Amino acid sequence: MAEFRFKFVAPKEIREAIIKRESGEPYGKIRIKPSTVLWKPTRAQKYYSVSLEEFATWITDPSTGARRVGS
């Protein structure tokens, strides 16, 4: 395969707005970075932030009620 001089660069973070399915109203925003997960509810001025390690520990703790999915 030929060598290319240019390549696509992956985004440094992922940003998504979340809306309520029934009404379409904004619910909040989530940003995912390689080291941090950030959450901002609608109408909030600042994000809540947690390290990726803290998030992984929390989400895999049985007390959260989170479950594994098949996808």
N, CA, C and O atoms as a GROMACS GRO file, in nm:
protein
  284
    1MET      N    1   0.084  -0.118   0.000
    1MET     CA    2   0.000   0.000   0.000
    1MET      C    3   0.089   0.124   0.000
    1MET      O    4   0.195   0.124   0.062
    2ALA      N    5   0.046   0.227  -0.068
    2ALA     CA    6   0.124   0.350  -0.080
    2ALA      C    7   0.127   0.427   0.051
    2ALA      O    8   0.031   0.426   0.127
    3GLU      N    9   0.238   0.494   0.076
    3GLU     CA   10   0.250   0.583   0.191
    3GLU      C   11   0.183   0.715   0.157
    3GLU      O   12   0.196   0.765   0.045
    4PHE      N   13   0.110   0.773   0.253
    4PHE     CA   14   0.042   0.899   0.232
    4PHE      C   15   0.111   1.009   0.311
    4PHE      O   16   0.165   0.984   0.419
    5ARG      N   17   0.109   1.130   0.258
    5ARG     CA   18   0.171   1.244   0.325
    5ARG      C   19   0.082   1.302   0.434
    5ARG      O   20   0.131   1.368   0.525
    6PHE      N   21  -0.049   1.279   0.425
    6PHE     CA   22  -0.144   1.336   0.519
    6PHE      C   23  -0.233   1.228   0.576
    6PHE      O   24  -0.249   1.121   0.517
    7LYS      N   25  -0.291   1.256   0.691
    7LYS     CA   26  -0.385   1.161   0.750
    7LYS      C   27  -0.489   1.237   0.831
    7LYS      O   28  -0.469   1.352   0.868
    8PHE      N   29  -0.601   1.171   0.857
    8PHE     CA   30  -0.704   1.229   0.941
    8PHE      C   31  -0.658   1.221   1.087
    8PHE      O   32  -0.589   1.127   1.127
    9VAL      N   33  -0.697   1.320   1.164
    9VAL     CA   34  -0.664   1.323   1.306
    9VAL      C   35  -0.793   1.300   1.384
    9VAL      O   36  -0.895   1.364   1.358
   10ALA      N   37  -0.786   1.209   1.479
   10ALA     CA   38  -0.903   1.182   1.563
   10ALA      C   39  -0.932   1.302   1.652
   10ALA      O   40  -0.840   1.376   1.688
   11PRO      N   41  -1.058   1.323   1.688
   11PRO     CA   42  -1.088   1.436   1.776
   11PRO      C   43  -1.023   1.420   1.913
   11PRO      O   44  -1.003   1.308   1.960
   12LYS      N   45  -0.989   1.530   1.975
   12LYS     CA   46  -0.927   1.529   2.107
   12LYS      C   47  -1.029   1.502   2.216
   12LYS      O   48  -0.994   1.462   2.327
   13GLU      N   49  -1.158   1.523   2.184
   13GLU     CA   50  -1.265   1.497   2.278
   13GLU      C   51  -1.394   1.472   2.201
   13GLU      O   52  -1.403   1.504   2.082
   14ILE      N   53  -1.490   1.416   2.268
   14ILE     CA   54  -1.622   1.394   2.210
   14ILE      C   55  -1.720   1.481   2.287
   14ILE      O   56  -1.722   1.478   2.410
   15ARG      N   57  -1.802   1.557   2.216
   15ARG     CA   58  -1.902   1.645   2.277
   15ARG      C   59  -2.039   1.605   2.223
   15ARG      O   60  -2.057   1.591   2.102
   16GLU      N   61  -2.133   1.586   2.313
   16GLU     CA   62  -2.268   1.552   2.272
   16GLU      C   63  -2.370   1.626   2.357
   16GLU      O   64  -2.354   1.637   2.478
   17ALA      N   65  -2.475   1.676   2.293
   17ALA     CA   66  -2.589   1.733   2.364
   17ALA      C   67  -2.690   1.621   2.380
   17ALA      O   68  -2.710   1.540   2.289
   18ILE      N   69  -2.755   1.616   2.495
   18ILE     CA   70  -2.853   1.512   2.523
   18ILE      C   71  -2.989   1.578   2.541
   18ILE      O   72  -3.002   1.676   2.614
   19ILE      N   73  -3.090   1.523   2.473
   19ILE     CA   74  -3.226   1.576   2.485
   19ILE      C   75  -3.320   1.469   2.536
   19ILE      O   76  -3.290   1.349   2.528
   20LYS      N   77  -3.433   1.513   2.590
   20LYS     CA   78  -3.536   1.419   2.634
   20LYS      C   79  -3.610   1.369   2.510
   20LYS      O   80  -3.656   1.449   2.428
   21ARG      N   81  -3.621   1.238   2.497
   21ARG     CA   82  -3.680   1.178   2.378
   21ARG      C   83  -3.825   1.222   2.357
   21ARG      O   84  -3.865   1.255   2.245
   22GLU      N   85  -3.904   1.222   2.463
   22GLU     CA   86  -4.046   1.252   2.450
   22GLU      C   87  -4.073   1.395   2.407
   22GLU      O   88  -4.154   1.420   2.318
   23SER      N   89  -4.004   1.490   2.469
   23SER     CA   90  -4.035   1.631   2.446
   23SER      C   91  -3.934   1.702   2.357
   23SER      O   92  -3.963   1.809   2.304
   24GLY      N   93  -3.816   1.645   2.341
   24GLY     CA   94  -3.711   1.712   2.264
   24GLY      C   95  -3.642   1.823   2.342
   24GLY      O   96  -3.557   1.894   2.287
   25GLU      N   97  -3.677   1.838   2.470
   25GLU     CA   98  -3.615   1.942   2.553
   25GLU      C   99  -3.470   1.905   2.583
   25GLU      O  100  -3.438   1.787   2.597
   26PRO      N  101  -3.383   2.005   2.593
   26PRO     CA  102  -3.243   1.976   2.631
   26PRO      C  103  -3.236   1.918   2.772
   26PRO      O  104  -3.310   1.961   2.861
   27TYR      N  105  -3.147   1.822   2.790
   27TYR     CA  106  -3.127   1.760   2.922
   27TYR      C  107  -2.990   1.797   2.979
   27TYR      O  108  -2.976   1.818   3.099
   28GLY      N  109  -2.890   1.806   2.891
   28GLY     CA  110  -2.756   1.840   2.935
   28GLY      C  111  -2.654   1.814   2.826
   28GLY      O  112  -2.690   1.782   2.712
   29LYS      N  113  -2.529   1.828   2.862
   29LYS     CA  114  -2.419   1.803   2.769
   29LYS      C  115  -2.315   1.715   2.836
   29LYS      O  116  -2.291   1.725   2.956
   30ILE      N  117  -2.254   1.627   2.756
   30ILE     CA  118  -2.147   1.542   2.806
   30ILE      C  119  -2.026   1.561   2.716
   30ILE      O  120  -2.038   1.571   2.594
   31ARG      N  121  -1.909   1.565   2.779
   31ARG     CA  122  -1.782   1.573   2.706
   31ARG      C  123  -1.695   1.459   2.757
   31ARG      O  124  -1.682   1.438   2.878
   32ILE      N  125  -1.636   1.387   2.665
   32ILE     CA  126  -1.550   1.276   2.702
   32ILE      C  127  -1.412   1.303   2.644
   32ILE      O  128  -1.395   1.317   2.523
   33LYS      N  129  -1.315   1.310   2.733
   33LYS     CA  130  -1.176   1.332   2.695
   33LYS      C  131  -1.098   1.206   2.730
   33LYS      O  132  -1.150   1.121   2.802
   34PRO      N  133  -0.976   1.191   2.684
   34PRO     CA  134  -0.898   1.071   2.716
   34PRO      C  135  -0.875   1.049   2.865
   34PRO      O  136  -0.852   0.937   2.908
   35SER      N  137  -0.882   1.156   2.945
   35SER     CA  138  -0.855   1.141   3.088
   35SER      C  139  -0.971   1.185   3.177
   35SER      O  140  -0.964   1.169   3.299
   36THR      N  141  -1.078   1.241   3.118
   36THR     CA  142  -1.183   1.304   3.198
   36THR      C  143  -1.321   1.284   3.135
   36THR      O  144  -1.334   1.280   3.013
   37VAL      N  145  -1.423   1.273   3.221
   37VAL     CA  146  -1.562   1.275   3.177
   37VAL      C  147  -1.626   1.398   3.241
   37VAL      O  148  -1.615   1.418   3.362
   38LEU      N  149  -1.692   1.481   3.159
   38LEU     CA  150  -1.754   1.604   3.209
   38LEU      C  151  -1.903   1.603   3.179
   38LEU      O  152  -1.945   1.557   3.073
   39TRP      N  153  -1.983   1.653   3.273
   39TRP     CA  154  -2.129   1.659   3.259
   39TRP      C  155  -2.177   1.798   3.300
   39TRP      O  156  -2.134   1.852   3.402
   40LYS      N  157  -2.267   1.855   3.218
   40LYS     CA  158  -2.327   1.985   3.250
   40LYS      C  159  -2.477   1.975   3.227
   40LYS      O  160  -2.521   1.958   3.113
   41PRO      N  161  -2.556   1.986   3.334
   41PRO     CA  162  -2.701   1.988   3.316
   41PRO      C  163  -2.744   2.114   3.240
   41PRO      O  164  -2.671   2.213   3.238
   42THR      N  165  -2.860   2.109   3.177
   42THR     CA  166  -2.913   2.226   3.108
   42THR      C  167  -2.923   2.343   3.204
   42THR      O  168  -2.960   2.327   3.320
   43ARG      N  169  -2.890   2.459   3.156
   43ARG     CA  170  -2.892   2.586   3.230
   43ARG      C  171  -2.780   2.600   3.333
   43ARG      O  172  -2.773   2.703   3.401
   44ALA      N  173  -2.694   2.503   3.347
   44ALA     CA  174  -2.580   2.515   3.437
   44ALA      C  175  -2.470   2.593   3.367
   44ALA      O  176  -2.457   2.588   3.244
   45GLN      N  177  -2.390   2.665   3.444
   45GLN     CA  178  -2.282   2.744   3.387
   45GLN      C  179  -2.154   2.664   3.369
   45GLN      O  180  -2.078   2.688   3.276
   46LYS      N  181  -2.130   2.568   3.460
   46LYS     CA  182  -2.004   2.495   3.457
   46LYS      C  183  -2.029   2.344   3.454
   46LYS      O  184  -2.135   2.295   3.493
   47TYR      N  185  -1.928   2.272   3.406
   47TYR     CA  186  -1.932   2.126   3.400
   47TYR      C  187  -1.893   2.064   3.533
   47TYR      O  188  -1.814   2.121   3.608
   48TYR      N  189  -1.949   1.948   3.562
   48TYR     CA  190  -1.899   1.860   3.667
   48TYR      C  191  -1.793   1.773   3.601
   48TYR      O  192  -1.810   1.732   3.486
   49SER      N  193  -1.685   1.745   3.672
   49SER     CA  194  -1.574   1.672   3.612
   49SER      C  195  -1.529   1.558   3.703
   49SER      O  196  -1.527   1.571   3.825
   50VAL      N  197  -1.494   1.446   3.642
   50VAL     CA  198  -1.441   1.332   3.715
   50VAL      C  199  -1.336   1.265   3.625
   50VAL      O  200  -1.351   1.261   3.503
   51SER      N  201  -1.230   1.214   3.687
   51SER     CA  202  -1.127   1.148   3.606
   51SER      C  203  -1.184   1.019   3.548
   51SER      O  204  -1.279   0.962   3.601
   52LEU      N  205  -1.125   0.974   3.440
   52LEU     CA  206  -1.169   0.850   3.378
   52LEU      C  207  -1.154   0.732   3.473
   52LEU      O  208  -1.237   0.642   3.474
   53GLU      N  209  -1.049   0.733   3.554
   53GLU     CA  210  -1.027   0.625   3.652
   53GLU      C  211  -1.138   0.624   3.757
   53GLU      O  212  -1.190   0.518   3.791
   54GLU      N  213  -1.176   0.743   3.808
   54GLU     CA  214  -1.284   0.752   3.906
   54GLU      C  215  -1.417   0.707   3.845
   54GLU      O  216  -1.495   0.637   3.910
   55PHE      N  217  -1.442   0.747   3.720
   55PHE     CA  218  -1.564   0.706   3.652
   55PHE      C  219  -1.568   0.554   3.636
   55PHE      O  220  -1.671   0.492   3.662
   56ALA      N  221  -1.457   0.494   3.593
   56ALA     CA  222  -1.452   0.349   3.573
   56ALA      C  223  -1.476   0.275   3.705
   56ALA      O  224  -1.547   0.175   3.708
   57THR      N  225  -1.417   0.324   3.813
   57THR     CA  226  -1.437   0.263   3.944
   57THR      C  227  -1.583   0.273   3.986
   57THR      O  228  -1.641   0.177   4.036
   58TRP      N  229  -1.643   0.390   3.966
   58TRP     CA  230  -1.782   0.411   4.005
   58TRP      C  231  -1.878   0.326   3.922
   58TRP      O  232  -1.964   0.258   3.978
   59ILE      N  233  -1.864   0.327   3.790
   59ILE     CA  234  -1.961   0.259   3.703
   59ILE      C  235  -1.955   0.108   3.717
   59ILE      O  236  -2.055   0.040   3.694
   60THR      N  237  -1.840   0.053   3.755
   60THR     CA  238  -1.828  -0.092   3.770
   60THR      C  239  -1.860  -0.141   3.911
   60THR      O  240  -1.861  -0.261   3.936
   61ASP      N  241  -1.884  -0.048   4.004
   61ASP     CA  242  -1.921  -0.085   4.140
   61ASP      C  243  -2.063  -0.142   4.140
   61ASP      O  244  -2.153  -0.079   4.084
   62PRO      N  245  -2.088  -0.257   4.201
   62PRO     CA  246  -2.220  -0.317   4.200
   62PRO      C  247  -2.329  -0.227   4.261
   62PRO      O  248  -2.446  -0.240   4.224
   63SER      N  249  -2.293  -0.138   4.351
   63SER     CA  250  -2.393  -0.054   4.415
   63SER      C  251  -2.456   0.048   4.321
   63SER      O  252  -2.561   0.103   4.354
   64THR      N  253  -2.396   0.075   4.206
   64THR     CA  254  -2.454   0.172   4.112
   64THR      C  255  -2.572   0.113   4.037
   64THR      O  256  -2.657   0.187   3.987
   65GLY      N  257  -2.579  -0.018   4.028
   65GLY     CA  258  -2.687  -0.081   3.953
   65GLY      C  259  -2.661  -0.083   3.803
   65GLY      O  260  -2.747  -0.126   3.726
   66ALA      N  261  -2.544  -0.036   3.760
   66ALA     CA  262  -2.510  -0.041   3.618
   66ALA      C  263  -2.494  -0.187   3.576
   66ALA      O  264  -2.447  -0.269   3.654
   67ARG      N  265  -2.533  -0.217   3.454
   67ARG     CA  266  -2.519  -0.355   3.405
   67ARG      C  267  -2.444  -0.356   3.272
   67ARG      O  268  -2.442  -0.257   3.200
   68ARG      N  269  -2.385  -0.467   3.243
   68ARG     CA  270  -2.311  -0.484   3.119
   68ARG      C  271  -2.409  -0.508   3.005
   68ARG      O  272  -2.514  -0.570   3.024
   69VAL      N  273  -2.376  -0.459   2.888
   69VAL     CA  274  -2.462  -0.476   2.772
   69VAL      C  275  -2.389  -0.556   2.664
   69VAL      O  276  -2.267  -0.568   2.667
   70GLY      N  277  -2.462  -0.609   2.571
   70GLY     CA  278  -2.404  -0.696   2.470
   70GLY      C  279  -2.344  -0.629   2.350
   70GLY      O  280  -2.291  -0.697   2.263
   71SER      N  281  -2.350  -0.496   2.343
   71SER     CA  282  -2.296  -0.431   2.224
   71SER      C  283  -2.155  -0.402   2.243
   71SER      O  284  -2.091  -0.347   2.154
   0.00000   0.00000   0.00000
